[in-house]
Amino acid sequence: MKNIKKPVFFIVFLLIIGFSYTAIFGFKYQYGDIAKTYIKDVSGIRLGIDIQGGVDVTFTPADGYDATEEQLDSVKEVMKVRLASLGISDSNVYVDNSNDRIIVRFPWQSSETDFDPEAAVKELGGTAMLTFREGTDSTTDENGETVPSGTLILNGDDVESATAMYQKKEDGNYEYVVSLKLGSEGAKKFSDATGRLYQDKGQISIWMDNSLISAPAVQAHITTGEAIISGSFETFEDAKALADKINSGALPFSLTTSSFSTISPTLGSGALKAMILGGLIAFGFIALYMIILYRLPGFVAVIGLIGQVTFTLAAISGYFSFMNSSTLTIPGIAGIILSIGMGVDANIITAERIKEELRSGKRLNTALESGYKRAFSAIFDGNLTLILIAIILMGAFGVPDSLFAKMLSFIFRWFGTTTEGTIYSFGFTLTVGAILNFVMGVWASRLMLGSLSKFSIFKNRKLYGGPEK
């Protein structure tokens, strides 16, 4: 405390307020019609379907078919294509290999008054229609939808397999390709088509339902039933995505809907408004409680809690370049509330320790130093326990690609992936809040209170809950 100078309070205070302002309102620049956003405001936070409203559906292979990981990956690619064709870009598709499940989640916009979620789910789970056609021509059907019109060459039944590969080119370099293997009937049809198209360097387009997924040019007359699609893949994942889509047309099973739920956007937005209002009222009461009961330490704690809340929102919105944005769900909001409660608890422990030190007759500066030192072990133990639990929750209920799901896969792979994103959000906000308890509840509040104690007007021991001396 001796090394903390008077200006420190104002520096920390202004940093917290300035950061909180940019985290809530963002930072945008507009010159004429040109607008650029440097920092997103809180309205840009991605909301979960339990708040925003949306559809959560799980598909499984029909008739108990035991699908392989490759087949499930193919189904995942089909889902992505179909979601895009429905105009749904903000969606999540997960594969649960342990339980042969495909989980699809997508939000339901409040402006979509005529959206039929049941029809969308039925279309998503329908059998994929894969076709190979001469040229890339298309037309419009009676419903106004674009449909392929080129001469049919192959369909999904003619394809035995498609595999992503890395092969050597004629110039000595390597490239990613898709190796295509056809059945006997498919090989004959493909030979006839490539024989016609080879001379003019024509194209063969590949369609998933009514979506064009590739249109390679014919480079040779292929009679063996084995072909290579090359030239447009920057990564192995690009090649694998096309191979998965082609394989999906030859899947030996259909899908059935094992669970399906929708949440109205009106219900979700109503719950969000109620939670925001309730949160503001609760925070106001907590601030009054802390200031009245603990006076100056309580005032400093309130500043720290404001910083904790806005830092948490910033972590969710993607404010920091080293962190991706996260989805906020109702359990995620519960995580914020719980971590704030832990933050209040940390400040109360510290304030009570300071009181005890003052009542024992110690000088103000010594009492502050001892108070923070004695309180830290309890704060550390409580928040560390919270972080460990939150990490387990994120590992158990996170999406398969998340950091903690990968870290703890050696445990939870035996139970299968649940992909309960709502619970993951709870663990995420709880972890961020617990870490911020150390930053705001211990480090920042110590700097601010130590700085204020240097001013003559704040040297009165009663301001810290101690007796007059």
C-alpha positions in Angstrom: 0.0 0.0 0.0 2.9 2.4 0.7 3.9 2.4 -3.0 0.5 3.3 -4.3 0.3 7.0 -5.1 -2.7 9.3 -5.1 -3.3 9.5 -8.9 -3.6 5.7 -9.1 -7.3 5.8 -8.2 -8.1 8.2 -11.0 -6.1 6.1 -13.5 -7.8 2.8 -12.6 -11.2 4.5 -12.4 -10.9 6.2 -15.8 -9.6 2.9 -17.4 -12.6 1.0 -16.0 -15.1 3.6 -17.1 -13.5 4.1 -20.5 -13.4 0.4 -21.1 -17.0 -0.1 -19.9 -18.2 2.7 -22.3 -16.5 1.1 -25.3 -17.7 -2.4 -24.3 -21.3 -1.3 -24.0 -21.6 1.3 -26.8 -18.8 0.1 -29.1 -16.6 2.3 -31.2 -17.7 3.2 -34.8 -16.5 5.7 -37.4 -18.7 7.1 -40.1 -17.7 9.5 -42.9 -20.6 10.2 -45.2 -22.1 6.8 -46.3 -19.0 4.9 -45.2 -19.3 3.4 -41.8 -16.7 1.3 -40.1 -17.0 -0.6 -36.8 -13.8 -1.0 -34.8 -15.5 -2.4 -31.6 -18.9 -4.0 -31.5 -21.4 -2.9 -28.9 -23.4 -5.2 -26.7 -26.2 -5.4 -29.2 -23.8 -7.4 -31.4 -23.6 -10.2 -28.9 -24.7 -13.5 -30.4 -27.7 -14.7 -28.5 -28.6 -18.4 -28.1 -31.8 -19.8 -29.4 -33.3 -19.9 -25.9 -33.2 -16.1 -25.9 -33.4 -15.2 -29.6 -35.8 -18.1 -30.4 -35.0 -20.8 -32.9 -34.9 -24.5 -33.7 -33.0 -27.3 -32.0 -33.3 -30.7 -33.8 -31.4 -34.0 -33.5 -31.3 -36.5 -36.4 -30.3 -40.2 -36.1 -30.0 -42.9 -38.8 -33.3 -44.6 -39.3 -33.9 -48.3 -38.4 -31.0 -48.4 -35.9 -28.3 -48.2 -38.7 -24.8 -48.0 -37.3 -23.2 -45.1 -39.3 -19.5 -44.6 -39.6 -17.7 -41.3 -38.8 -17.2 -40.7 -42.5 -20.9 -41.2 -43.2 -21.9 -38.8 -40.4 -19.5 -36.2 -41.8 -21.2 -36.5 -45.1 -24.6 -35.9 -43.5 -23.1 -32.9 -41.8 -22.1 -31.4 -45.1 -25.6 -32.0 -46.5 -27.1 -30.2 -43.6 -24.8 -27.2 -44.2 -25.8 -27.0 -47.9 -29.5 -27.3 -47.1 -29.3 -24.6 -44.4 -27.6 -22.3 -46.9 -30.3 -23.0 -49.5 -32.9 -22.1 -46.9 -31.2 -18.7 -46.4 -30.1 -19.7 -42.9 -26.5 -18.6 -42.5 -26.3 -18.3 -38.7 -26.5 -22.0 -37.7 -24.5 -24.7 -35.9 -24.2 -28.4 -37.0 -22.5 -30.9 -34.7 -21.7 -34.6 -35.1 -21.9 -36.9 -32.1 -20.0 -39.9 -33.3 -20.5 -41.8 -30.1 -24.3 -41.9 -30.4 -24.7 -41.5 -34.2 -26.4 -38.2 -33.9 -26.5 -35.0 -36.0 -27.5 -31.9 -34.0 -28.6 -28.8 -35.8 -29.4 -25.5 -34.3 -30.4 -22.3 -36.0 -32.0 -19.0 -34.8 -35.5 -17.9 -35.7 -35.6 -14.3 -36.6 -38.4 -12.2 -35.2 -39.0 -10.7 -38.6 -39.8 -14.1 -40.1 -43.5 -14.2 -39.6 -44.2 -16.9 -42.2 -41.3 -19.2 -41.3 -42.4 -22.9 -40.9 -39.9 -24.6 -38.6 -41.4 -28.1 -39.0 -41.2 -27.8 -42.8 -37.6 -26.7 -42.6 -36.7 -29.6 -40.3 -38.5 -32.1 -42.7 -36.5 -30.6 -45.6 -33.2 -30.9 -43.7 -33.7 -34.5 -42.8 -34.9 -35.6 -46.3 -32.7 -38.0 -48.4 -30.0 -36.1 -50.3 -30.5 -35.9 -54.1 -27.0 -35.9 -55.7 -26.8 -35.5 -59.5 -24.0 -35.1 -62.1 -25.1 -33.2 -65.2 -23.7 -32.0 -68.4 -22.9 -28.2 -68.3 -24.0 -25.8 -65.6 -27.3 -24.7 -67.0 -30.2 -24.1 -64.7 -33.8 -22.9 -64.9 -36.6 -21.8 -62.6 -39.4 -24.1 -61.5 -43.1 -23.3 -60.8 -42.2 -22.2 -57.2 -39.5 -19.8 -58.5 -36.6 -21.9 -57.3 -33.5 -22.5 -59.3 -33.2 -26.1 -60.5 -30.6 -27.8 -62.7 -31.5 -28.3 -66.3 -28.5 -30.0 -67.9 -28.6 -33.6 -69.2 -28.4 -36.1 -66.3 -25.2 -38.2 -66.3 -25.1 -39.8 -62.8 -27.0 -39.8 -59.6 -26.0 -40.8 -56.1 -26.5 -44.5 -56.6 -23.8 -44.6 -59.3 -21.1 -43.3 -56.9 -19.2 -45.8 -54.8 -17.0 -43.4 -52.9 -15.3 -40.0 -53.0 -12.0 -39.4 -51.1 -9.9 -36.3 -50.4 -6.3 -36.9 -51.3 -2.9 -35.1 -51.7 -1.2 -36.0 -54.9 1.8 -35.0 -57.0 1.2 -32.9 -60.1 3.1 -33.1 -63.4 5.2 -30.1 -62.5 6.4 -31.8 -59.3 4.3 -29.8 -56.9 1.5 -31.3 -54.8 -2.2 -30.4 -54.7 -5.4 -31.4 -52.9 -7.8 -33.4 -55.0 -11.0 -35.5 -54.7 -10.7 -39.1 -56.0 -14.0 -40.4 -57.4 -14.8 -44.1 -57.7 -17.9 -45.1 -59.6 -19.9 -48.4 -59.9 -20.0 -50.4 -63.1 -23.1 -48.7 -64.4 -21.9 -45.3 -63.4 -18.5 -45.9 -65.0 -20.2 -46.6 -68.4 -22.4 -43.5 -68.1 -19.4 -41.4 -67.1 -17.3 -42.8 -70.0 -20.1 -41.8 -72.5 -20.4 -38.3 -71.0 -16.6 -37.6 -70.8 -16.2 -38.9 -74.3 -18.7 -36.3 -75.6 -17.4 -33.4 -73.4 -13.7 -34.0 -73.6 -13.1 -32.6 -77.1 -14.8 -29.2 -76.2 -13.4 -29.0 -72.6 -17.0 -29.0 -71.4 -18.0 -29.1 -67.7 -19.8 -31.6 -65.6 -21.7 -29.9 -62.8 -22.4 -31.6 -59.5 -25.7 -30.7 -57.7 -26.8 -31.4 -54.1 -30.6 -31.1 -54.4 -30.9 -27.7 -56.2 -27.5 -26.3 -55.1 -24.5 -26.4 -57.3 -21.5 -27.7 -55.3 -18.9 -28.1 -58.0 -18.4 -27.8 -61.8 -15.1 -29.3 -62.9 -14.0 -29.2 -66.6 -13.5 -32.5 -68.4 -9.8 -33.0 -69.1 -9.8 -36.5 -70.5 -12.0 -39.4 -71.7 -12.4 -41.5 -68.5 -13.3 -45.1 -69.1 -12.1 -46.7 -65.9 -14.8 -45.4 -63.5 -12.1 -43.6 -61.5 -11.7 -39.8 -61.8 -9.9 -37.0 -60.1 -11.5 -33.6 -59.3 -8.7 -31.0 -58.9 -7.7 -27.4 -59.2 -9.9 -25.5 -56.7 -8.9 -26.8 -53.2 -6.7 -24.6 -51.1 -6.8 -26.9 -48.0 -7.4 -30.5 -47.3 -10.6 -29.5 -45.5 -11.9 -27.9 -48.8 -11.3 -31.2 -50.6 -12.9 -33.3 -47.8 -16.0 -31.0 -47.7 -16.7 -31.8 -51.4 -15.9 -35.5 -50.9 -18.4 -35.6 -48.0 -21.1 -34.0 -50.0 -20.6 -36.4 -52.9 -20.6 -39.4 -50.5 -23.8 -38.2 -48.9 -25.6 -38.9 -52.2 -24.7 -42.6 -51.8 -25.6 -43.0 -48.1 -27.2 -46.4 -47.4 -29.6 -45.0 -44.8 -32.1 -42.3 -44.3 -32.5 -39.9 -41.3 -35.2 -39.7 -38.6 -35.9 -36.9 -36.2 -35.2 -38.1 -32.7 -35.9 -34.7 -30.9 -37.2 -31.4 -32.1 -37.9 -28.2 -30.2 -38.6 -24.6 -31.1 -38.6 -21.4 -29.0 -40.6 -18.4 -30.1 -38.5 -15.3 -30.6 -41.2 -13.3 -28.8 -40.9 -15.5 -25.7 -37.1 -15.3 -25.8 -36.9 -11.5 -26.3 -39.4 -11.0 -23.5 -37.4 -13.2 -21.1 -34.2 -11.2 -22.1 -35.9 -7.8 -21.3 -37.1 -9.1 -18.0 -33.6 -10.4 -17.1 -31.9 -7.1 -18.1 -34.4 -5.1 -16.0 -34.1 -7.5 -13.1 -30.3 -7.4 -13.3 -30.2 -3.6 -13.2 -32.5 -3.4 -10.2 -30.6 -6.1 -8.4 -27.3 -4.4 -9.1 -28.7 -1.1 -7.8 -29.7 -2.8 -4.5 -26.3 -4.5 -4.2 -24.5 -1.2 -4.8 -26.5 0.5 -2.1 -26.0 -2.4 0.3 -22.2 -2.4 -0.2 -21.8 1.4 0.1 -24.1 1.7 3.2 -22.6 -1.3 5.0 -18.9 -1.0 4.0 -18.7 2.7 3.0 -15.4 3.5 1.2 -14.5 -0.2 0.5 -18.1 -0.7 -0.6 -17.8 2.2 -3.1 -14.6 0.9 -4.5 -16.2 -2.6 -4.8 -19.1 -1.2 -6.8 -16.6 0.3 -9.3 -14.9 -3.1 -9.5 -18.2 -4.9 -10.1 -19.1 -2.6 -12.9 -15.8 -3.4 -14.5 -16.4 -7.1 -13.9 -19.8 -7.0 -15.7 -18.5 -5.0 -18.7 -15.4 -7.1 -19.0 -17.5 -10.3 -19.1 -19.8 -8.8 -21.8 -16.7 -7.8 -23.8 -15.3 -11.3 -23.6 -18.6 -12.6 -25.0 -18.9 -10.1 -27.8 -15.4 -10.7 -29.1 -14.0 -7.4 -27.9 -10.5 -8.9 -27.4 -8.7 -9.9 -30.6 -7.2 -13.0 -28.9 -10.7 -14.4 -28.0 -13.5 -15.5 -30.4 -17.0 -14.2 -29.6 -19.2 -16.6 -27.7 -23.0 -17.3 -27.7 -24.9 -15.9 -24.7 -27.7 -18.1 -23.5 -30.0 -17.9 -20.4 -27.7 -20.3 -18.4 -24.9 -18.0 -19.6 -26.6 -15.0 -17.9 -27.0 -17.2 -14.8 -23.2 -17.7 -14.9 -22.7 -13.9 -15.0 -25.0 -13.4 -12.0 -23.3 -16.2 -10.1 -19.8 -14.8 -10.8 -21.0 -11.3 -9.7 -22.2 -12.9 -6.5 -18.8 -14.4 -6.0 -17.3 -10.9 -6.7 -19.6 -9.4 -4.0 -18.5 -12.1 -1.6 -14.8 -11.4 -2.3 -15.3 -7.7 -1.5 -17.2 -8.5 1.6 -14.5 -10.9 2.9 -11.9 -8.2 2.2 -13.9 -5.4 3.9 -14.6 -7.6 7.0 -10.9 -8.4 7.3 -10.0 -4.7 7.1 -12.6 -4.0 9.8 -11.0 -6.7 12.1 -7.6 -5.2 11.6 -8.7 -1.7 12.4 -10.5 -2.9 15.5 -7.3 -4.6 16.7 -5.7 -1.2 16.8 -3.6 -1.3 13.7 -2.8 1.8 11.6 -5.0 2.4 8.5 -2.3 1.6 6.0 -1.3 -1.6 7.8 -4.9 -2.6 8.3 -5.5 -2.3 4.5 -2.4 -4.3 3.7 -3.2 -7.1 6.2 -6.9 -7.1 5.2 -6.2 -7.8 1.6 -3.5 -10.3 2.4 -5.7 -12.3 4.9 -8.7 -12.3 2.6 -6.8 -13.5 -0.5 -6.6 -17.2 0.4 -10.3 -17.5 0.9 -11.0 -15.6 -2.3 -8.4 -17.7 -4.2 -9.8 -21.1 -3.0 -13.4 -20.2 -3.7 -12.8 -18.9 -7.2 -10.3 -21.6 -8.2 -12.9 -24.2 -7.3 -15.5 -22.3 -9.4 -13.1 -22.2 -12.4 -12.4 -26.0 -12.1 -16.1 -26.8 -12.1 -16.7 -24.4 -15.0 -14.0 -26.1 -17.1 -15.5 -29.5 -16.4 -18.9 -28.2 -17.5 -17.4 -26.8 -20.7 -15.6 -30.0 -21.4 -18.7 -32.2 -20.8 -21.3 -30.0 -22.4 -19.3 -28.1 -25.0 -19.3 -28.6 -28.7 -16.8 -31.2 -29.9 -14.5 -28.6 -31.5 -14.2 -26.4 -28.3 -10.8 -26.2 -26.5 -12.0 -27.8 -23.2 -14.0 -30.6 -25.0 -10.7 -31.5 -26.7 -8.7 -31.3 -23.4 -11.1 -33.5 -21.6 -12.0 -35.9 -24.4 -10.0 -38.7 -22.8 -12.7 -38.7 -20.1 -16.0 -37.7 -21.8 -15.5 -39.7 -25.0 -16.8 -42.7 -23.1 -20.1 -40.9 -22.6 -20.6 -39.3 -26.0 -20.8 -35.6 -26.8 -23.9 -33.9 -25.6 -23.2 -30.6 -27.4 -25.4 -28.7 -25.0 -24.3 -25.3 -26.0 -26.5 -23.6 -23.4 -24.6 -25.2 -20.5 -21.3 -24.4 -22.2 -22.3 -20.7 -22.1 -22.8 -21.1 -18.3 -19.4 -22.5 -17.9 -17.8 -19.8 -20.1 -19.3 -16.8 -18.3 -18.6 -18.4 -14.9 -14.9 -18.9 -15.8 -14.5 -15.4 -17.2 -16.3 -13.9 -14.1 -14.2 -15.9 -11.7 -11.0 -14.8 -13.3 -12.2 -11.2 -13.2 -12.8 -11.6 -9.5 -9.1 -11.6 -9.1 -8.5 -8.7 -11.5 -11.3 -6.4 -10.3 -12.2 -7.7 -6.8 -8.6 -8.0 -5.6 -6.1 -6.2 -7.8 -8.0 -3.2 -9.0 -9.9 -2.6 -5.8 -6.6 -2.8 -3.8 -5.1 -0.2 -6.0 -8.1 2.2 -5.8 -8.6 1.8 -2.0 -4.9 2.1 -1.3 -4.8 5.3 -3.4 -7.8 6.9 -1.8 -6.4 6.2 1.7 -3.6 8.7 0.9 -6.0 11.6 0.8 -6.5 13.4 4.1 -10.3 13.5 3.6 -10.3 9.7 3.4 -8.1 8.9 6.4 -11.0 8.7 8.8 -11.1 5.1 10.0 -14.9 5.1 10.2 -15.0 5.3 6.4 -13.5 1.8 6.5 -15.8 0.4 9.2 -13.3 0.8 12.0 -13.6 2.7 15.3 -12.5 6.3 15.7 -9.1 6.7 17.2 
